[in-house]
């Protein structure tokens, strides 16, 4: 009889540890989600402020042609390297279907026709961006039993078009 009570105590302790880790994981994931949402909201706010400036500060987004897997062997993770694509392929892809030169015959001086033959078409779209990085401290039970780090970094990036010149 004494042996069974000791076994029950060990099972109770193991079950409590498992439930503690599960409960802490749920709380930690929700905290990460909240911080990610805040970072995205702040990035959108910063991009919105830039989009309404009197003077444009167009930024040049990179064309990513391909991604090579990093040491963790997972695609599209932070340790991957991106291979920058050729903007000429992008330009030809747009002009092949939109025919901006033809549009210029019907509406001379329109802003779309300048894309035809432009070396860096991404600057023609008037894109601005906001970027925010936030550090989320991990709970001790998570950093010791699940993920061996003190904190995780979340990042929010938002792109918008410059609209001040339109209104």
ZAKE-53902 format. One record per residue (C-alpha): residue number from 1; residue in three letters; chain; x, y, z. Coordinates in steps of 0.2 Angstrom, whole numbers, plus 2048, in hexadecimal, padded with zeros to 3 digits. Layout:
<r><paro>NUM</paro><marnu>ALA</marnu><mivo>A</mivo><xx>X</xx><yy>Y</yy><zz>Z</zz></r>
...
//
This chain:
<r><paro>1</paro><marnu>UNK</marnu><mivo>A</mivo><xx>800</xx><yy>800</yy><zz>800</zz></r>
<r><paro>2</paro><marnu>UNK</marnu><mivo>A</mivo><xx>80E</xx><yy>80C</yy><zz>804</zz></r>
<r><paro>3</paro><marnu>UNK</marnu><mivo>A</mivo><xx>816</xx><yy>809</yy><zz>7F3</zz></r>
<r><paro>4</paro><marnu>UNK</marnu><mivo>A</mivo><xx>806</xx><yy>80F</yy><zz>7EA</zz></r>
<r><paro>5</paro><marnu>UNK</marnu><mivo>A</mivo><xx>805</xx><yy>81F</yy><zz>7F4</zz></r>
<r><paro>6</paro><marnu>UNK</marnu><mivo>A</mivo><xx>817</xx><yy>823</yy><zz>7EF</zz></r>
<r><paro>7</paro><marnu>UNK</marnu><mivo>A</mivo><xx>813</xx><yy>820</yy><zz>7DD</zz></r>
<r><paro>8</paro><marnu>UNK</marnu><mivo>A</mivo><xx>804</xx><yy>82B</yy><zz>7DD</zz></r>
<r><paro>9</paro><marnu>UNK</marnu><mivo>A</mivo><xx>80E</xx><yy>839</yy><zz>7E5</zz></r>
<r><paro>10</paro><marnu>UNK</marnu><mivo>A</mivo><xx>81B</xx><yy>837</yy><zz>7D7</zz></r>
<r><paro>11</paro><marnu>UNK</marnu><mivo>A</mivo><xx>80D</xx><yy>837</yy><zz>7C9</zz></r>
<r><paro>12</paro><marnu>UNK</marnu><mivo>A</mivo><xx>805</xx><yy>846</yy><zz>7D1</zz></r>
<r><paro>13</paro><marnu>UNK</marnu><mivo>A</mivo><xx>816</xx><yy>850</yy><zz>7D1</zz></r>
<r><paro>14</paro><marnu>UNK</marnu><mivo>A</mivo><xx>819</xx><yy>84B</yy><zz>7BF</zz></r>
<r><paro>15</paro><marnu>UNK</marnu><mivo>A</mivo><xx>807</xx><yy>850</yy><zz>7BA</zz></r>
<r><paro>16</paro><marnu>UNK</marnu><mivo>A</mivo><xx>809</xx><yy>861</yy><zz>7C3</zz></r>
<r><paro>17</paro><marnu>UNK</marnu><mivo>A</mivo><xx>819</xx><yy>865</yy><zz>7BA</zz></r>
<r><paro>18</paro><marnu>UNK</marnu><mivo>A</mivo><xx>811</xx><yy>860</yy><zz>7A9</zz></r>
<r><paro>19</paro><marnu>UNK</marnu><mivo>A</mivo><xx>802</xx><yy>86B</yy><zz>7AC</zz></r>
<r><paro>20</paro><marnu>UNK</marnu><mivo>A</mivo><xx>80D</xx><yy>879</yy><zz>7B2</zz></r>
<r><paro>21</paro><marnu>UNK</marnu><mivo>A</mivo><xx>817</xx><yy>879</yy><zz>7A2</zz></r>
<r><paro>22</paro><marnu>UNK</marnu><mivo>A</mivo><xx>807</xx><yy>878</yy><zz>798</zz></r>
<r><paro>23</paro><marnu>UNK</marnu><mivo>A</mivo><xx>7FF</xx><yy>886</yy><zz>7A1</zz></r>
<r><paro>24</paro><marnu>UNK</marnu><mivo>A</mivo><xx>80F</xx><yy>891</yy><zz>7A0</zz></r>
<r><paro>25</paro><marnu>UNK</marnu><mivo>A</mivo><xx>810</xx><yy>88D</yy><zz>78D</zz></r>
<r><paro>26</paro><marnu>UNK</marnu><mivo>A</mivo><xx>7FF</xx><yy>893</yy><zz>78A</zz></r>
<r><paro>27</paro><marnu>UNK</marnu><mivo>A</mivo><xx>802</xx><yy>8A3</yy><zz>794</zz></r>
<r><paro>28</paro><marnu>UNK</marnu><mivo>A</mivo><xx>813</xx><yy>8A6</yy><zz>78B</zz></r>
<r><paro>29</paro><marnu>UNK</marnu><mivo>A</mivo><xx>80B</xx><yy>8A3</yy><zz>779</zz></r>
<r><paro>30</paro><marnu>UNK</marnu><mivo>A</mivo><xx>7FD</xx><yy>8B0</yy><zz>77D</zz></r>
<r><paro>31</paro><marnu>UNK</marnu><mivo>A</mivo><xx>80A</xx><yy>8BC</yy><zz>783</zz></r>
<r><paro>32</paro><marnu>UNK</marnu><mivo>A</mivo><xx>814</xx><yy>8BA</yy><zz>773</zz></r>
<r><paro>33</paro><marnu>UNK</marnu><mivo>A</mivo><xx>804</xx><yy>8BD</yy><zz>769</zz></r>
<r><paro>34</paro><marnu>UNK</marnu><mivo>A</mivo><xx>800</xx><yy>8CD</yy><zz>772</zz></r>
<r><paro>35</paro><marnu>UNK</marnu><mivo>A</mivo><xx>812</xx><yy>8D3</yy><zz>770</zz></r>
<r><paro>36</paro><marnu>UNK</marnu><mivo>A</mivo><xx>812</xx><yy>8CF</yy><zz>75D</zz></r>
<r><paro>37</paro><marnu>UNK</marnu><mivo>A</mivo><xx>801</xx><yy>8D8</yy><zz>75B</zz></r>
<r><paro>38</paro><marnu>UNK</marnu><mivo>A</mivo><xx>808</xx><yy>8E7</yy><zz>764</zz></r>
<r><paro>39</paro><marnu>UNK</marnu><mivo>A</mivo><xx>818</xx><yy>8E7</yy><zz>759</zz></r>
<r><paro>40</paro><marnu>UNK</marnu><mivo>A</mivo><xx>80D</xx><yy>8E5</yy><zz>749</zz></r>
<r><paro>41</paro><marnu>UNK</marnu><mivo>A</mivo><xx>802</xx><yy>8F3</yy><zz>74F</zz></r>
<r><paro>42</paro><marnu>UNK</marnu><mivo>A</mivo><xx>810</xx><yy>8FF</yy><zz>753</zz></r>
<r><paro>43</paro><marnu>UNK</marnu><mivo>A</mivo><xx>819</xx><yy>8FB</yy><zz>742</zz></r>
<r><paro>44</paro><marnu>UNK</marnu><mivo>A</mivo><xx>808</xx><yy>8FF</yy><zz>739</zz></r>
<r><paro>45</paro><marnu>UNK</marnu><mivo>A</mivo><xx>807</xx><yy>90F</yy><zz>743</zz></r>
<r><paro>46</paro><marnu>UNK</marnu><mivo>A</mivo><xx>819</xx><yy>914</yy><zz>73E</zz></r>
<r><paro>47</paro><marnu>UNK</marnu><mivo>A</mivo><xx>816</xx><yy>910</yy><zz>72C</zz></r>
<r><paro>48</paro><marnu>UNK</marnu><mivo>A</mivo><xx>806</xx><yy>91A</yy><zz>72D</zz></r>
<r><paro>49</paro><marnu>UNK</marnu><mivo>A</mivo><xx>810</xx><yy>929</yy><zz>734</zz></r>
<r><paro>50</paro><marnu>UNK</marnu><mivo>A</mivo><xx>81D</xx><yy>928</yy><zz>726</zz></r>
<r><paro>51</paro><marnu>UNK</marnu><mivo>A</mivo><xx>80F</xx><yy>926</yy><zz>719</zz></r>
<r><paro>52</paro><marnu>UNK</marnu><mivo>A</mivo><xx>807</xx><yy>936</yy><zz>71D</zz></r>
<r><paro>53</paro><marnu>UNK</marnu><mivo>A</mivo><xx>817</xx><yy>941</yy><zz>71E</zz></r>
<r><paro>54</paro><marnu>UNK</marnu><mivo>A</mivo><xx>818</xx><yy>950</yy><zz>712</zz></r>
<r><paro>55</paro><marnu>UNK</marnu><mivo>A</mivo><xx>828</xx><yy>94A</yy><zz>70A</zz></r>
<r><paro>56</paro><marnu>UNK</marnu><mivo>A</mivo><xx>829</xx><yy>938</yy><zz>705</zz></r>
<r><paro>57</paro><marnu>UNK</marnu><mivo>A</mivo><xx>837</xx><yy>92D</yy><zz>70C</zz></r>
<r><paro>58</paro><marnu>UNK</marnu><mivo>A</mivo><xx>835</xx><yy>91E</yy><zz>700</zz></r>
<r><paro>59</paro><marnu>UNK</marnu><mivo>A</mivo><xx>83D</xx><yy>90E</yy><zz>705</zz></r>
<r><paro>60</paro><marnu>UNK</marnu><mivo>A</mivo><xx>844</xx><yy>901</yy><zz>6FA</zz></r>
<r><paro>61</paro><marnu>UNK</marnu><mivo>A</mivo><xx>83D</xx><yy>8EF</yy><zz>6FF</zz></r>
<r><paro>62</paro><marnu>UNK</marnu><mivo>A</mivo><xx>848</xx><yy>8E1</yy><zz>6F9</zz></r>
<r><paro>63</paro><marnu>UNK</marnu><mivo>A</mivo><xx>841</xx><yy>8D4</yy><zz>6ED</zz></r>
<r><paro>64</paro><marnu>UNK</marnu><mivo>A</mivo><xx>844</xx><yy>8C3</yy><zz>6F5</zz></r>
<r><paro>65</paro><marnu>UNK</marnu><mivo>A</mivo><xx>846</xx><yy>8B6</yy><zz>6E7</zz></r>
<r><paro>66</paro><marnu>UNK</marnu><mivo>A</mivo><xx>84A</xx><yy>8A7</yy><zz>6F2</zz></r>
<r><paro>67</paro><marnu>UNK</marnu><mivo>A</mivo><xx>84E</xx><yy>8A2</yy><zz>704</zz></r>
<r><paro>68</paro><marnu>UNK</marnu><mivo>A</mivo><xx>85C</xx><yy>896</yy><zz>70A</zz></r>
<r><paro>69</paro><marnu>UNK</marnu><mivo>A</mivo><xx>859</xx><yy>88C</yy><zz>719</zz></r>
<r><paro>70</paro><marnu>UNK</marnu><mivo>A</mivo><xx>864</xx><yy>890</yy><zz>728</zz></r>
<r><paro>71</paro><marnu>UNK</marnu><mivo>A</mivo><xx>86B</xx><yy>885</yy><zz>736</zz></r>
<r><paro>72</paro><marnu>UNK</marnu><mivo>A</mivo><xx>85A</xx><yy>880</yy><zz>73D</zz></r>
<r><paro>73</paro><marnu>UNK</marnu><mivo>A</mivo><xx>855</xx><yy>879</yy><zz>72C</zz></r>
<r><paro>74</paro><marnu>UNK</marnu><mivo>A</mivo><xx>844</xx><yy>882</yy><zz>72C</zz></r>
<r><paro>75</paro><marnu>UNK</marnu><mivo>A</mivo><xx>83F</xx><yy>88D</yy><zz>71E</zz></r>
<r><paro>76</paro><marnu>UNK</marnu><mivo>A</mivo><xx>83A</xx><yy>89F</yy><zz>721</zz></r>
<r><paro>77</paro><marnu>UNK</marnu><mivo>A</mivo><xx>842</xx><yy>8A0</yy><zz>732</zz></r>
<r><paro>78</paro><marnu>UNK</marnu><mivo>A</mivo><xx>84D</xx><yy>8AE</yy><zz>739</zz></r>
<r><paro>79</paro><marnu>UNK</marnu><mivo>A</mivo><xx>85D</xx><yy>8A5</yy><zz>735</zz></r>
<r><paro>80</paro><marnu>UNK</marnu><mivo>A</mivo><xx>85A</xx><yy>8A3</yy><zz>723</zz></r>
<r><paro>81</paro><marnu>UNK</marnu><mivo>A</mivo><xx>863</xx><yy>8AD</yy><zz>715</zz></r>
<r><paro>82</paro><marnu>UNK</marnu><mivo>A</mivo><xx>859</xx><yy>8B5</yy><zz>708</zz></r>
<r><paro>83</paro><marnu>UNK</marnu><mivo>A</mivo><xx>85E</xx><yy>8B7</yy><zz>6F6</zz></r>
<r><paro>84</paro><marnu>UNK</marnu><mivo>A</mivo><xx>85A</xx><yy>8C8</yy><zz>6EF</zz></r>
<r><paro>85</paro><marnu>UNK</marnu><mivo>A</mivo><xx>851</xx><yy>8C7</yy><zz>6DF</zz></r>
<r><paro>86</paro><marnu>UNK</marnu><mivo>A</mivo><xx>853</xx><yy>8D1</yy><zz>6CF</zz></r>
<r><paro>87</paro><marnu>UNK</marnu><mivo>A</mivo><xx>847</xx><yy>8E1</yy><zz>6CE</zz></r>
<r><paro>88</paro><marnu>UNK</marnu><mivo>A</mivo><xx>848</xx><yy>8E0</yy><zz>6BB</zz></r>
<r><paro>89</paro><marnu>UNK</marnu><mivo>A</mivo><xx>83E</xx><yy>8CF</yy><zz>6BC</zz></r>
<r><paro>90</paro><marnu>UNK</marnu><mivo>A</mivo><xx>831</xx><yy>8D8</yy><zz>6C7</zz></r>
<r><paro>91</paro><marnu>UNK</marnu><mivo>A</mivo><xx>830</xx><yy>8E7</yy><zz>6BB</zz></r>
<r><paro>92</paro><marnu>UNK</marnu><mivo>A</mivo><xx>82E</xx><yy>8DB</yy><zz>6AC</zz></r>
<r><paro>93</paro><marnu>UNK</marnu><mivo>A</mivo><xx>821</xx><yy>8D1</yy><zz>6B5</zz></r>
<r><paro>94</paro><marnu>UNK</marnu><mivo>A</mivo><xx>817</xx><yy>8E1</yy><zz>6B8</zz></r>
<r><paro>95</paro><marnu>UNK</marnu><mivo>A</mivo><xx>81A</xx><yy>8E9</yy><zz>6A7</zz></r>
<r><paro>96</paro><marnu>UNK</marnu><mivo>A</mivo><xx>816</xx><yy>8D9</yy><zz>69D</zz></r>
<r><paro>97</paro><marnu>UNK</marnu><mivo>A</mivo><xx>804</xx><yy>8D9</yy><zz>6A3</zz></r>
<r><paro>98</paro><marnu>UNK</marnu><mivo>A</mivo><xx>801</xx><yy>8EB</yy><zz>6A7</zz></r>
<r><paro>99</paro><marnu>UNK</marnu><mivo>A</mivo><xx>808</xx><yy>8F3</yy><zz>697</zz></r>
<r><paro>100</paro><marnu>UNK</marnu><mivo>A</mivo><xx>80C</xx><yy>904</yy><zz>69F</zz></r>
<r><paro>101</paro><marnu>UNK</marnu><mivo>A</mivo><xx>813</xx><yy>90B</yy><zz>68F</zz></r>
<r><paro>102</paro><marnu>UNK</marnu><mivo>A</mivo><xx>801</xx><yy>909</yy><zz>687</zz></r>
<r><paro>103</paro><marnu>UNK</marnu><mivo>A</mivo><xx>7F9</xx><yy>912</yy><zz>695</zz></r>
<r><paro>104</paro><marnu>UNK</marnu><mivo>A</mivo><xx>805</xx><yy>921</yy><zz>692</zz></r>
<r><paro>105</paro><marnu>UNK</marnu><mivo>A</mivo><xx>7FD</xx><yy>923</yy><zz>681</zz></r>
<r><paro>106</paro><marnu>UNK</marnu><mivo>A</mivo><xx>7EC</xx><yy>925</yy><zz>689</zz></r>
<r><paro>107</paro><marnu>UNK</marnu><mivo>A</mivo><xx>7F1</xx><yy>92F</yy><zz>698</zz></r>
<r><paro>108</paro><marnu>UNK</marnu><mivo>A</mivo><xx>802</xx><yy>937</yy><zz>695</zz></r>
<r><paro>109</paro><marnu>UNK</marnu><mivo>A</mivo><xx>80C</xx><yy>93A</yy><zz>6A5</zz></r>
<r><paro>110</paro><marnu>UNK</marnu><mivo>A</mivo><xx>803</xx><yy>92E</yy><zz>6B0</zz></r>
<r><paro>111</paro><marnu>UNK</marnu><mivo>A</mivo><xx>80C</xx><yy>927</yy><zz>6BF</zz></r>
<r><paro>112</paro><marnu>UNK</marnu><mivo>A</mivo><xx>80B</xx><yy>915</yy><zz>6B9</zz></r>
<r><paro>113</paro><marnu>UNK</marnu><mivo>A</mivo><xx>814</xx><yy>917</yy><zz>6A9</zz></r>
<r><paro>114</paro><marnu>UNK</marnu><mivo>A</mivo><xx>824</xx><yy>91B</yy><zz>6B1</zz></r>
<r><paro>115</paro><marnu>UNK</marnu><mivo>A</mivo><xx>826</xx><yy>909</yy><zz>6B7</zz></r>
<r><paro>116</paro><marnu>UNK</marnu><mivo>A</mivo><xx>829</xx><yy>904</yy><zz>6A6</zz></r>
<r><paro>117</paro><marnu>UNK</marnu><mivo>A</mivo><xx>83C</xx><yy>903</yy><zz>6A4</zz></r>
<r><paro>118</paro><marnu>UNK</marnu><mivo>A</mivo><xx>83F</xx><yy>909</yy><zz>6B6</zz></r>
<r><paro>119</paro><marnu>UNK</marnu><mivo>A</mivo><xx>84F</xx><yy>900</yy><zz>6BE</zz></r>
<r><paro>120</paro><marnu>UNK</marnu><mivo>A</mivo><xx>848</xx><yy>901</yy><zz>6D0</zz></r>
<r><paro>121</paro><marnu>UNK</marnu><mivo>A</mivo><xx>835</xx><yy>900</yy><zz>6CE</zz></r>
<r><paro>122</paro><marnu>UNK</marnu><mivo>A</mivo><xx>832</xx><yy>8FC</yy><zz>6E1</zz></r>
<r><paro>123</paro><marnu>UNK</marnu><mivo>A</mivo><xx>836</xx><yy>90F</yy><zz>6E5</zz></r>
<r><paro>124</paro><marnu>UNK</marnu><mivo>A</mivo><xx>828</xx><yy>914</yy><zz>6D9</zz></r>
<r><paro>125</paro><marnu>UNK</marnu><mivo>A</mivo><xx>81B</xx><yy>90D</yy><zz>6E4</zz></r>
<r><paro>126</paro><marnu>UNK</marnu><mivo>A</mivo><xx>81F</xx><yy>919</yy><zz>6F2</zz></r>
<r><paro>127</paro><marnu>UNK</marnu><mivo>A</mivo><xx>821</xx><yy>90C</yy><zz>6FF</zz></r>
<r><paro>128</paro><marnu>UNK</marnu><mivo>A</mivo><xx>825</xx><yy>910</yy><zz>711</zz></r>
<r><paro>129</paro><marnu>UNK</marnu><mivo>A</mivo><xx>827</xx><yy>904</yy><zz>720</zz></r>
<r><paro>130</paro><marnu>UNK</marnu><mivo>A</mivo><xx>826</xx><yy>903</yy><zz>732</zz></r>
<r><paro>131</paro><marnu>UNK</marnu><mivo>A</mivo><xx>830</xx><yy>8F6</yy><zz>73C</zz></r>
<r><paro>132</paro><marnu>UNK</marnu><mivo>A</mivo><xx>82F</xx><yy>8F2</yy><zz>74F</zz></r>
<r><paro>133</paro><marnu>UNK</marnu><mivo>A</mivo><xx>839</xx><yy>8E5</yy><zz>759</zz></r>
<r><paro>134</paro><marnu>UNK</marnu><mivo>A</mivo><xx>833</xx><yy>8E0</yy><zz>76A</zz></r>
<r><paro>135</paro><marnu>UNK</marnu><mivo>A</mivo><xx>83B</xx><yy>8D5</yy><zz>777</zz></r>
<r><paro>136</paro><marnu>UNK</marnu><mivo>A</mivo><xx>830</xx><yy>8C9</yy><zz>781</zz></r>
<r><paro>137</paro><marnu>UNK</marnu><mivo>A</mivo><xx>837</xx><yy>8C2</yy><zz>791</zz></r>
<r><paro>138</paro><marnu>UNK</marnu><mivo>A</mivo><xx>833</xx><yy>8AF</yy><zz>793</zz></r>
<r><paro>139</paro><marnu>UNK</marnu><mivo>A</mivo><xx>82C</xx><yy>8A8</yy><zz>7A3</zz></r>
<r><paro>140</paro><marnu>UNK</marnu><mivo>A</mivo><xx>839</xx><yy>89E</yy><zz>7AD</zz></r>
<r><paro>141</paro><marnu>UNK</marnu><mivo>A</mivo><xx>830</xx><yy>88E</yy><zz>7AB</zz></r>
<r><paro>142</paro><marnu>UNK</marnu><mivo>A</mivo><xx>830</xx><yy>890</yy><zz>798</zz></r>
<r><paro>143</paro><marnu>UNK</marnu><mivo>A</mivo><xx>842</xx><yy>896</yy><zz>797</zz></r>
<r><paro>144</paro><marnu>UNK</marnu><mivo>A</mivo><xx>848</xx><yy>887</yy><zz>7A2</zz></r>
<r><paro>145</paro><marnu>UNK</marnu><mivo>A</mivo><xx>83D</xx><yy>879</yy><zz>79B</zz></r>
<r><paro>146</paro><marnu>UNK</marnu><mivo>A</mivo><xx>837</xx><yy>87D</yy><zz>78A</zz></r>
<r><paro>147</paro><marnu>UNK</marnu><mivo>A</mivo><xx>842</xx><yy>88A</yy><zz>781</zz></r>
<r><paro>148</paro><marnu>UNK</marnu><mivo>A</mivo><xx>853</xx><yy>88E</yy><zz>787</zz></r>
<r><paro>149</paro><marnu>UNK</marnu><mivo>A</mivo><xx>853</xx><yy>8A1</yy><zz>786</zz></r>
<r><paro>150</paro><marnu>UNK</marnu><mivo>A</mivo><xx>84F</xx><yy>8AF</yy><zz>791</zz></r>
<r><paro>151</paro><marnu>UNK</marnu><mivo>A</mivo><xx>845</xx><yy>8B9</yy><zz>784</zz></r>
<r><paro>152</paro><marnu>UNK</marnu><mivo>A</mivo><xx>83E</xx><yy>8B8</yy><zz>772</zz></r>
<r><paro>153</paro><marnu>UNK</marnu><mivo>A</mivo><xx>83E</xx><yy>8C6</yy><zz>766</zz></r>
<r><paro>154</paro><marnu>UNK</marnu><mivo>A</mivo><xx>82F</xx><yy>8CA</yy><zz>75C</zz></r>
<r><paro>155</paro><marnu>UNK</marnu><mivo>A</mivo><xx>82F</xx><yy>8D6</yy><zz>74D</zz></r>
<r><paro>156</paro><marnu>UNK</marnu><mivo>A</mivo><xx>821</xx><yy>8DF</yy><zz>744</zz></r>
<r><paro>157</paro><marnu>UNK</marnu><mivo>A</mivo><xx>824</xx><yy>8E6</yy><zz>732</zz></r>
<r><paro>158</paro><marnu>UNK</marnu><mivo>A</mivo><xx>817</xx><yy>8F0</yy><zz>729</zz></r>
<r><paro>159</paro><marnu>UNK</marnu><mivo>A</mivo><xx>818</xx><yy>8F8</yy><zz>717</zz></r>
<r><paro>160</paro><marnu>UNK</marnu><mivo>A</mivo><xx>80C</xx><yy>905</yy><zz>711</zz></r>
<r><paro>161</paro><marnu>UNK</marnu><mivo>A</mivo><xx>80B</xx><yy>911</yy><zz>702</zz></r>
<r><paro>162</paro><marnu>UNK</marnu><mivo>A</mivo><xx>80F</xx><yy>924</yy><zz>704</zz></r>
<r><paro>163</paro><marnu>UNK</marnu><mivo>A</mivo><xx>7FE</xx><yy>92C</yy><zz>703</zz></r>
<r><paro>164</paro><marnu>UNK</marnu><mivo>A</mivo><xx>801</xx><yy>93E</yy><zz>708</zz></r>
<r><paro>165</paro><marnu>UNK</marnu><mivo>A</mivo><xx>804</xx><yy>943</yy><zz>6F6</zz></r>
<r><paro>166</paro><marnu>UNK</marnu><mivo>A</mivo><xx>7F3</xx><yy>93B</yy><zz>6F1</zz></r>
<r><paro>167</paro><marnu>UNK</marnu><mivo>A</mivo><xx>7E8</xx><yy>945</yy><zz>6FD</zz></r>
//
